[in-house]
């Protein structure tokens, strides 16, 4: 069946056994699979239909001992009815004072996960979906875009039409689609990157699901030459979590990483969560989750893979009194090494103090120094409020960037050629399509050799970050 989680309210496929007065659930049907949990039935327990999230066959099991109500559903209405009858029979035996036989089973045992719901394997894998064969940034999500899109529609994820058509549900979403239409490599025929973008876009909760007073935020980042883009959206956890998990299932993310999302989410319990996708002109695709909240750094580090990079970053942060971050995220690529990004505001009362600390991070973490030409441009436009983005993996530091706020048009014109762009004109058109005067941050970043996987530019690059806007259902 498919069961709702506890701390993080996502739905996951689980295999169930009802034995005696206990309902056990597991990740898989293999005999060696470790039990994930159990529901102990008592004479005061109950089972009743409880439609949730459009699942008419969902039902609730209440257990006085565990002081929690569990929600689950089978693939078919008839199967849910059968489970409810079996569970109710076990409760009735307890009410009658009988002693259930520990050797009897009231159900048909482990239930297969094949079929509907948000089950693993609902999207097929294709090597044509991404050019990178490795893990991490360039590995892609292992999707076959056509089949994944159909699967997302079948799972009830989609909120708009297929790639290239249909109207957005709000002006901000229309701005996103207008920005997408300005990306030259998304205009090609038979474009799997565009289909991947559409699957992500369709996973965003429709505006009518946003409760009054709640806000959904949108951000886009692009390299100056428009070769790589990142799209991000975030909103209330209770609205976003299930659609995010469905999206990850649909594009072939491993179950272990979906579990990691739940584990980190349970530890941090963020009110706002979001998803992001990367794409490149060389058909690179990747995606993952992020929590855009003020978080103690020690908790954010729990999302990283253990190793020298995370330990070195933690030591550097402690030494320089970086105790909070404002975003932590992780990729959901099909193969390791997986990467964790932490963004933090740099301490220091002046621009010079913050820049000195940022340059120290480049040296401390083994990255090449930023080009002097870039630094000279930055020093001519000193603005406090610098931030740092650190991406680590079990195999080393992946990427490091320093973000500077509110670059003006002069800075855009001078910085664009540093990343290979002939001019800033494409950026200006992109800004206009998003309905914005310009980017909110410019990032100088360096991607370590070996982590581009042939689809992302390694070495130094200039990235412009746009805060597209906030959507609210008034």
N, C-alpha and C positions, 0 to 999 in steps of 0.2 A: 504494500500500500504506500501511499504518500502521506507523510506525517509532518505536522508543523513543529518547528523547533521551540525551545524554551526561551532563552535570553534574546536570541535574534529570531524574529518570527518569519523565517523562510521555510519553504516546504521542501522536503527531501524524500527520495525513495528509500524505503526500509523494508526488510523481510521480517515477517512476524510469525511467531509461534504462540498459540494459546495452549498452555499446559497447566492443568489443575486450576488454581486461582490466580495465575500470573500470566500476563501478556508480555512476552519478550520480543525485543526488536534488535535487528542486526543490520550492518551495512551491506552484506552480501549473503548469498545462500551457501557459500562454501563452508564445510564443517569447521575449518580452523578460524573462521571469522570471529573476531572478538565482539562480544555483546555490547551494544551501545546503551542499553538501558532496559528497564522493565516497568510495568504498571501492575502493582499488586491490587487485586480486587478484594473487596471486603463486603460484608452484608449491606453496607450503606452506599456502595458504589452504584453508579448508574451508567447506562449507555442510551443515547438518543440521537435522532437526526439533527444535524446542525449545519445547514448550508453555509459555506464561507467562500469568499473570493470567486463567486460564480460556480462553485463546485456543488451541485445539487446533491451528489451522493456522499458528501462529507458527513461525519458524525462525531459526537463528543463522548469521551469516556471520563467520568469523574471518579477520583479516588481520594477518600478522606485521609488515608495515611500520608499521601504525598502532597496533599493540599494544593492540587493543581488539576486543571482540566486539560486533557489531551485531545487534539483534533487530528483526524486522519480521514482518508477516503481510498477506496479501491478504484480500479480502472472502470468498472461497470457498476451501475446501480444495483444489479442483482448480487454482485459480489459484496458490496457494502452491506446489503440487507443480510446476507449470509453471515458476515462477520458479526453484525449486531446481534443476530439470533444466538450465535455461539457464545458471545461474551455475556449476553443476558442470561443464558442457561447456566453459565458458571456462577453468576451472581445469585441466581435463584437457588442453586444448590447450597450456597453459603447461608442464605436466609433460612433454608429449611433445616439447618443444623447438621447437614450431612458433611462427610469428610471427603472431599474430592480425591480421586485416585491420582497419585503423582505420576502414574504411568500412562494416564489417558490423555488424549489430545482432542480438544473440542473443535479444532480447525483442521484444514487439510495440510497444515505444516507451512513450510517456507513458501512465500508467494513470489512468483517471478516478477521482475521489474519490466518486462517487455510490454509494449503497448503505449497507452496515452500518458497523461500527466506530464511532469517535468522530468521524466526519467533519463538517466544517463544513456548516452548513445543515440539520442534522438536526432543528432546531426551527423552525417557521414563525414569522413576525413578525406581530403584530397591534397596531394602535394602541389597542385596547381594554385592552391589558395594563397600561398605565400612563397616568396623566393628563398627565404632562409630555411636551412635544414636544421639549424641548431635550436637552442632554447632562448629564453629571455627576449630582449627587445626585438630581434629580427625573426624570431621563430614563427611568428604569427599564431593564430588560434587553432590551426589545424582544421579549417572549415572547408566545406564545399558550399559556396555561397548560395547556389540555387536551392539545394536541399535544405540548408539551414534556414533560409528565409521561409520556405514552405512550412518547416517545422515550427518556426516562431509564430506564424499565423495560426497554425493548428493548436498551439498551446495557449492561444488567447493573448499573446504578447502584443501583437501589432495594433497600432493606433492610427496609422495612416497608410497610404497606398504603397505599391511596390516602387522600386527605385525609378526615379525620373518622372513620376507623375503624382497627382493628387495634391490637395491643399493642406498646408500646415494648420494646426489647431489654434495658433495664436500668432500675433505679430512677431514675437521673438522667434518662434519656430520658423516663421516665414523668413526672417533674417538669416537664420542658420542655413536654410535651404538656398537662399540667395548667395550666401558665402560659399557654400558647397559648389554652386554653379560657376564660381569664379576660379575654381581649382582646375587647372588645365588638364591634369592627368585623370580627372574624374569625368571627362567628356568623351572618353573613348568608348567604342562599342564593345559589348560583351565584357563589361568591366566588373571584375569580382571585388575590387576595392570599393567601388561605388555600392555594390550590393551589401558588402560588409558594413559600410556606413549606414545604409538603410536599415539593416537589422538592428544596429545600435539605436538609431533614431526612433525606430518603432518600439524599442524597449522602454522609452521614457513614458512615465504615466501620463495619460491624457489629462487635459486641463480640468475636466469635470471631476476627476478623482482627487484633485488638490483641495483640501479643506480650506474654508475661509481663514485667512490669516497666515496660512502656510506659504512658503516661498520655494520655488525651484530656480536654481542658478545655472547659468550657461557660460562656458569659457571656451576660447579657441586659441591655439598657439600655432605659429607657422615660422619656418625658417625664412630668411630674407629672400631666398631664391624660389620659395614656394615648392620646394622638393619634399618637405616633410611637414605634416600637420598633426596636431593633437586636439581632440574634441573632448570636453568634459561637461558633465551635468551632475547636479547634486540636489537633494531635497530631503524631506523628513524620512526617517528610517522606516516608519510603518507603511509609507506609501511606496518607497523605492525597493525595499529588500527583495520582495518576491519577484518583481519584474527583472531586477538585476540578476538574481540567481537563474531565472529562466533564460535570460540572455546568455549567461555563461554556459549553461547546459547546451543551448542551441548551437553555440559555436565551438563546442567540443572541449571546454575547459575540464581538467581532471577533477574528480571528486575530492581528492585530497586538498586541492586548493580552495574548493568551495567550503570544505571543513575548516580550512585555515581562516577564511573570511569570518566564519561563525565564531571561531575561537577568539580571534583578535577582537571581533565586535563584542563578544561577551565580556572581555576584559576591560575594554574602553567604554562600551555602551554609548556610542556617539548618537546624538540626536539627529545629525545630518550625515548622510552617506551618499556616495556617488559612484558613477562608472566613467571610464575614459577609454578612448581608442586612439592608437597611433596608426598612421599610414604614410607611405612614401611613393614617389613616382616610379620606384623600381618594384612595386607591388608588395612592399612590406606591409604587414598588418599585425597588430597586437592590441590587447585590451586588458583591462583590469579594474580594480576598485580603488577608492580613496575615501578618507574621512577628512573633510575640510573643517576641522575644529581645533580649538586650542587644546592641546593634549600634552601632559607631562612627557618629556622626551623618553624617560625610562619605560613608559608604557608603549610608546611608538616603536621603540627598539625591539619589542616583543614580536613585531611583524617581520623583522629581518631574519635571515638565515644565520645561524651561529658561524663565527669565523673571525679571521683577523680584521677584515674591513669594518664590520660592525663594532668590534671591540676598539679599534683605533678611532673610529668616529665618536664612540661614547666617551673615550678618554679625552679627545680633543674638545668635545662639547663641555665636559665637566671642567676642564682646565680654563676654558674661556667663558664659563658661566652661561652657556646656552642650555637652559633647563626646560624650555617649552618649544613645541613645534606647532605650526598652524595647519599642517596637512601631513598625513601618512597614507601611502598607497602601495599596491603590489600588483605585479602583472599576473595574468592567469594563463600564460602560454602553455602549450601542450607538452613541452619538454623543459627540463631544467637546463642550466641554472636559472632560477627565477629571481626577479629583482624587486627590491623594495625602495621606494623613494620617500625621503623625509625632507620637508621644507620647513625652514626656521627663519625667524627674523634675527638679524645680527645685532648683538648688543653694542652699545657705544653711543655717545651723545652727538658725535659729529660724523659727517660723511667720511672724512679721512680715517677716523678710527674704525669705522665699519669696513671700509675698503681694505685697510691693512689686515684686518681679521680675515676677510675673504681671500686675499692673496696668500695669507698664511695657510689656509685650508688647502689651496692648490698645491703648495709645497709639501705640507704634512702628509697628504694622501697620495703623493707620488704622481700628480698631474703636471704636465708642462705649464710653464708660466703663460699667462694671457699675453697676446701680442701687444707690443708697446703702442702700436698705432691705435688699437682699440682703447687702451687705457688713456691715451692722450685725449681722445674724444670725450671719454667719460669725465675726465678731470676738468674739462672745459664746461661741463654741465653738472656741477656737484649738487646732488640732492640726497639728504638723509633718507633712511627707510630701506636700506639695502637688505636683501634676503639671500638665502643660500638654498640650493637644491642638491641633495646628496643621494646618489643611487648606488646601492651595494648589492652584491650577490655572494654566494658561497665561494665563488672563484675569483673574487677581487672587486675593487672599486670599478664601477661601470661608467658612471657619468658624474660630472660636477659642474654646477653652474652658479653664477652670481647674478641676481636679478636687480635691476635698477629701475626706480619708478619714473613714470611719466616722461618718456623721451619725446622731445619736440620734433618738428618737421626737419629742422636742420640736422639733428642727430640721425634721423631716419635716412636722410640723403647721404650722410657720410658713413653710416654703419652698414648699409645694404651691400656695398661692393666688397666688404670684408668677408662675406660668405659666398661670394661668387655671383651675386646678382648684378646685372648690368645697370639697373637703376632701382629707385624705390617706387616706380610707377605701379607695378603689380600689387605692392603692399597698399598703396593708396586706393586702388580700385577695390581691393579686398576689404579695406576699412569701410569704404563707402557702401559696399554691398551689405555689410553687417549693420549699417546705420550708425557708425561710430566715427568720431573725429580722428582717432588714432589708437595705438596700443597703450595699455596701462603699465606694462613693464617691458623692458628689453633684457634679454638674458644672454650673457656670454657663457657658453658651455663647451665642455670638451668630452667627447665620447672616446673611451679607451679603445685601442686597436684590438680587434677580435670580437667586439660586441656589436658591430654593425651588421654582421652576417650577410654581407653582400647587398643589403637592401637599404641600409641607413648610412649616412655620411659619418665616417669616423674622423676624429680630430676636432679642431676648433670650428664652432659655428655660432651664428647670431640668430636668436629666436625672439620673436615678438609675441607677447601675450595680450589677448583681448578679453576684457570682461564684457560679454555680449549683453547681459542684462539679467533681470530677475522677473520671474513669472508668478503671478498671484491670482487665485480665483476669488475675486471679490464678491 
